[in-house]
Amino acid sequence: MAKSHGKQVKNDEMYEELRKQGNSKEKAARIANAKAAGDKPSKKGGKAPPYEEWSKEDLYQRAREIGIDGRSKMSKSDLVKALRAH
């Protein structure tokens, strides 16, 4: 039986195995908790529409924030590709 690592760690056995493999405490806890939750995605995030639904101006501004070179000459589809590749 694995030692309890507190209520933050949902799968103590997996946590211990991951730590033995050299994973950091944070990474081991994150992986163990994801497995304990059945690998379900978190409810956070996913609220922004896909890039295809953004206006070209919004895509351009996002590319500017990130620092994508050549953005002023890109089409909307090029901006989407560049943002996804970044």
Secondary structure as UniProt FT lines:
FT   TURN            7..8
FT   HELIX           12..20
FT   TURN            21..22
FT   HELIX           25..36
FT   TURN            37..38
FT   HELIX           51..53
FT   HELIX           56..66
FT   TURN            69..70
FT   HELIX           71..73
FT   HELIX           76..85
//
